[in-house]
Amino acid sequence: MTEVSGRQLAQQVLDRVESDNAYANLALSELLRQYPQIDQRERAFCTELVYGVVRNLLKLDYILGRLLSRPLKSLKLPIKNILRIALYQLIYLPEIPERAVIHSAVEQVKKSKYTGLAGLVNGVLRNYLRNRGEIIFPDPRKDRLSYLSLEYSTPEWLIRRWVDQFGLDKAEQIVQAGNERAPLTIRINRCRAEISRVCNGLIDLGFQVESGVFLPEALVLKEAPLPIEDTTLFKEGQLIIQDESSMLVAHLVDPKPGETIIDLCAAPGGKSTHLAELMNDHGRVFSNDDHPHKIELIRKNAERLQLRSIHPCLGDARDFQLPDGGWADRVLVDAPCSGTGVLRRRVDAKYRKKPEDIRELAVLQRQILERAVQLVKPGGCLVYSTCALEWEEDEAQVEWLLHRYPEYQIEDYRQFLPERIQKFLDDPNQPWVKVLPNSRGGDGFFMCRFKRSE
């Protein structure tokens, strides 16, 4: 099989993302599978380049547009992506010698069918090195939105929404955190493992481990010498990958041993398995989703974690009913949402979103809630959560539910969650939780707990 470098493979992935509208993570995984002979170092380099370019695409294209004598869109796609990859290295990977970056890019063009454009690539990159200090960006004092949009490669319409909702300073925090590399956070399966033993085992393997910000079962892996999925600890079910903000949801549900719990939108099963662990795997957790392959993900996670209380269910959340009828003690609606709180984990999602998506999702969320309220027993609880930051998907749904279903009342989050989360909240004085994405904390998440009257 022909040898291929990390740079060449990254260019192929980026070509697919643009030409086929492919998702970056899926295109990357597919191509890496096609080249199993590539060593781990080159695979990691390819991943860095793909995610780095996509994460900073607006800024890279803005700069290239000021270095080229013709429109960027007029270039052949492989040439455009070779330039993006090289420019990303020159700006964000200073440990790589600049001459090596330019030489590699030029050689890559020479080996392609566009060899005649090697001079253009060489000229553009050298032009950047000569004139990088003279490229003019929007002045943050005069046009903060345009500056933030380019600096963090985020569409202006999204930033404007966040400025209107949270104010300029918090909006900048959200944009900055959303454009960073997402931390690798794991949850210890406390039914199967001791936190200290897992921590020591990871350190022995070469991982750099830090405690979570909110919860004792959370660990953040700063350095990963190998994929966590390849470790014996993972294969034996002692841990699962999950962001710490997401872990708060199960604690807000606060399940008790022996109860019946419904997780209406459960895939891939992170919250369902956490609920099972918190109730010592004693009770029933009905984990529903509407796609067979997602149900299989739930099943595999439950089997790996050796949790017997998980019952995967295939179906539409809007029509769900328990197999034996009746009510549940607690119902979780982790609703389909715009995902604007987790953009750092979905590097190309911010370019795909449209304002109408938020409106359409809000309708679906209410339809699911209309079913969920019927499944909670009198005296039981309902938890609604999203990984979205948008008012229509979060606070507006709370207001709607309280108005439409007066038998439900909010239960304040402080009864269930650690006090230290408060400095990461948009407004800690509200009875619900809105975690803002933060460089030193978890993803953006919204959650609210309701109690049904007796």
Residue pairs with C-beta under 8 A, 6 or more apart in sequence:
1 35
1 37
3 37
4 35
4 38
5 42
5 104
6 38
6 41
6 42
6 43
6 44
6 45
6 46
6 49
7 45
7 46
7 49
7 85
7 104
7 105
7 108
8 108
9 31
9 32
9 35
9 38
9 42
9 46
10 45
10 46
10 49
10 50
10 53
10 81
10 85
11 78
11 81
11 82
11 85
11 108
12 31
13 24
13 27
13 28
13 31
13 46
13 50
14 50
14 53
14 54
14 81
14 84
14 85
15 77
15 78
15 81
16 22
16 27
16 31
17 23
17 24
17 27
17 54
17 348
18 77
18 81
19 77
20 27
23 348
24 50
24 51
24 54
24 347
24 348
25 346
25 347
28 46
28 47
28 50
32 38
32 43
32 46
38 46
40 226
48 93
49 85
49 88
49 89
51 181
51 347
52 88
52 92
52 93
53 60
53 81
53 84
53 85
53 88
54 347
54 348
55 153
55 179
55 347
56 88
56 91
56 92
56 153
56 179
57 84
57 153
57 351
58 149
58 150
58 153
58 154
59 150
59 151
59 152
59 153
60 84
60 87
60 88
60 91
60 153
61 72
61 84
62 137
62 150
63 87
63 91
63 128
63 135
64 72
64 80
64 83
64 84
64 87
64 124
65 71
65 72
66 135
66 136
67 124
67 127
67 128
67 131
68 75
68 124
72 80
75 83
76 114
76 117
78 112
78 114
79 109
79 114
79 117
79 120
79 121
82 105
82 108
82 109
82 121
83 105
83 121
83 124
83 125
85 105
86 101
86 102
86 104
86 105
86 121
86 125
87 125
87 128
89 96
89 101
90 98
90 101
90 125
90 128
90 129
98 129
101 125
102 122
102 125
102 126
105 121
105 122
105 125
106 118
106 121
106 122
109 115
109 117
109 118
109 121
110 118
137 147
137 150
137 151
138 146
138 147
138 150
139 147
140 147
140 148
144 168
144 172
145 156
145 159
145 160
145 163
146 156
148 154
148 159
148 171
148 172
148 175
149 155
149 156
149 159
152 175
152 176
152 178
152 179
153 179
153 350
154 175
154 178
154 179
154 343
154 350
155 350
155 351
155 353
157 355
158 340
158 350
158 353
159 171
159 175
161 390
162 170
162 171
162 174
162 175
162 389
163 171
165 171
165 389
165 390
165 391
166 174
166 426
166 436
170 426
170 436
173 436
173 437
173 438
174 389
174 436
174 437
174 444
176 439
177 344
177 436
177 437
177 438
177 439
178 340
178 343
178 344
178 350
178 437
179 343
179 344
180 344
180 439
181 344
182 243
182 344
182 345
182 443
183 220
183 221
183 222
183 243
184 220
184 221
184 224
184 228
184 241
185 212
185 218
185 219
185 220
185 221
185 241
185 242
185 243
185 244
185 442
186 218
186 219
186 221
186 228
186 239
186 240
186 241
186 242
187 217
187 218
187 239
187 240
187 241
187 242
187 247
187 270
187 274
188 194
188 195
188 198
188 217
188 218
188 219
188 238
188 239
189 237
189 238
189 239
189 240
189 273
189 277
189 305
190 217
190 277
191 276
191 277
191 280
191 281
191 305
191 306
191 307
192 236
192 237
192 238
192 305
192 306
193 233
193 238
193 239
195 216
195 217
195 219
198 219
198 233
198 238
198 239
199 209
199 219
201 233
202 209
202 219
202 221
202 231
202 233
203 209
205 225
205 226
205 231
206 223
206 225
206 226
207 221
207 222
207 223
207 224
207 225
207 228
208 221
208 222
208 223
209 219
209 220
209 221
209 222
210 219
210 220
210 222
211 218
211 219
211 220
212 218
212 219
212 220
212 244
212 247
213 244
213 420
213 424
213 440
213 441
213 442
214 244
214 245
214 247
214 248
214 417
214 418
214 420
214 421
214 441
214 442
215 244
215 247
215 248
215 251
215 418
217 247
218 244
218 247
219 239
220 244
221 228
228 234
228 239
228 241
229 235
233 239
234 304
235 304
237 304
237 305
237 306
240 270
240 273
240 301
240 305
241 270
242 270
242 274
243 342
243 345
243 442
243 443
244 441
244 442
245 341
245 387
245 435
245 441
245 442
245 443
245 444
245 445
246 270
246 271
246 387
246 442
246 443
246 445
247 274
248 417
248 421
248 433
248 435
248 442
248 445
248 447
249 271
249 274
249 332
249 334
249 383
249 385
249 445
249 447
250 271
250 274
250 275
250 278
250 332
251 278
251 416
251 417
252 383
252 385
252 413
252 416
252 417
252 433
252 447
252 449
253 261
253 275
253 278
253 330
253 332
253 381
253 383
253 449
254 278
254 330
254 381
254 416
255 261
255 275
255 278
255 279
255 283
255 285
255 329
255 330
256 279
256 283
256 329
257 279
257 280
257 282
257 283
258 279
258 282
258 283
259 279
259 283
259 284
259 328
259 329
259 330
260 283
260 284
260 286
260 322
260 327
260 328
260 329
261 275
261 279
261 283
261 284
261 285
261 286
261 328
261 329
261 330
261 331
261 332
262 285
262 286
262 288
262 320
262 322
262 328
262 330
262 331
262 332
262 372
262 375
263 271
263 272
263 275
263 285
263 286
263 287
263 288
263 332
263 334
264 288
264 317
264 320
264 331
264 332
264 333
264 334
264 368
264 371
264 372
265 288
265 289
265 317
265 333
265 334
265 335
265 336
265 368
266 272
266 287
266 288
266 289
266 298
266 312
266 334
267 287
267 289
267 291
267 294
267 295
267 297
267 298
268 294
268 297
268 298
268 301
269 287
269 297
269 298
269 301
269 302
269 310
270 301
271 332
271 334
272 285
272 287
272 298
272 302
272 310
273 301
273 302
273 305
273 307
273 310
275 285
275 332
276 283
276 285
276 302
276 305
276 307
276 309
276 310
277 305
277 307
279 285
279 309
281 307
281 308
281 309
282 309
283 309
284 309
284 311
285 309
285 310
285 311
286 311
286 313
286 322
286 323
286 328
287 298
287 302
287 310
287 311
287 312
287 313
288 312
288 313
288 314
288 315
288 317
288 320
289 295
289 298
289 312
289 313
289 314
290 314
290 315
290 316
290 317
291 314
292 314
295 312
295 313
295 314
298 310
298 312
299 310
299 312
302 310
302 312
311 323
313 320
313 323
317 333
317 368
317 371
317 372
318 367
318 368
318 370
318 371
319 371
320 371
320 375
321 375
322 328
322 375
326 377
327 375
327 376
327 377
327 378
327 380
328 375
328 376
328 377
328 380
329 377
329 380
329 381
330 376
330 380
330 381
330 382
330 383
331 372
331 375
331 376
331 380
331 381
331 382
331 383
332 382
332 383
332 385
333 365
333 368
333 369
333 372
333 382
333 383
333 384
333 385
334 385
334 386
335 361
335 364
335 365
335 368
335 369
335 384
335 385
335 386
335 393
336 361
336 364
336 365
336 368
337 361
337 365
337 386
337 387
337 388
337 390
337 393
338 353
338 357
338 358
338 361
338 388
338 390
338 393
339 346
339 349
339 387
339 388
340 353
340 387
340 388
340 389
340 390
340 444
341 386
341 387
341 388
341 389
341 435
341 436
341 437
341 443
341 444
341 445
341 446
342 387
342 437
342 443
342 444
343 349
343 350
343 437
344 437
344 443
345 443
358 388
358 390
358 392
358 393
359 392
361 388
361 393
362 392
362 393
362 396
362 397
365 386
365 393
365 397
366 397
366 400
369 384
369 397
369 401
372 382
372 384
373 382
373 401
373 405
373 408
373 452
376 382
376 452
377 452
378 452
378 453
378 454
379 451
379 452
379 453
379 454
380 451
380 452
381 411
381 449
381 450
381 451
381 452
382 408
382 449
382 450
382 451
382 452
383 447
383 448
383 449
383 450
384 397
384 398
384 401
384 447
384 448
384 450
385 445
385 446
385 447
385 448
386 393
386 394
386 445
386 446
387 443
387 444
387 445
387 446
388 394
388 444
388 446
389 434
389 436
389 437
389 444
389 446
393 446
394 432
394 434
394 446
395 432
395 434
395 446
398 410
398 432
398 448
401 408
401 450
402 408
402 409
402 410
402 450
407 452
407 453
408 450
408 451
408 452
408 453
409 450
409 451
409 453
410 431
410 432
410 448
410 449
410 450
410 451
411 431
411 449
411 450
411 451
412 431
413 431
413 432
413 433
413 447
413 448
413 449
416 449
417 433
421 433
421 435
422 428
424 435
424 436
424 438
424 441
424 442
425 433
425 434
425 435
425 436
426 434
426 435
426 436
427 434
431 448
432 446
432 447
432 448
432 449
433 445
433 446
433 447
433 448
434 444
434 445
434 446
435 441
435 442
435 443
435 444
435 445
435 446
436 444
437 443
437 444
